[in-house]
């Protein structure tokens, strides 16, 4: 089913995925804004290495969200039969 068909059949899931993607981008921007220098300084509180690890986690989460959103665009929702005829 295509993205347009998925939105028609289940708009709540599509809206939830789009909201989660947007929220993750906003949180990632806040992390970049608040993190300190990566190359040293004070290691107590919000430091650069902690911010970098947070960005890696957000990037992995975004990758999973985009992959699940991309699954809505698959032409066949079911796997092929095994063994093939």
Secondary structure as UniProt FT lines:
FT   HELIX           3..9
FT   HELIX           11..34
FT   HELIX           48..71
FT   TURN            72..73
//
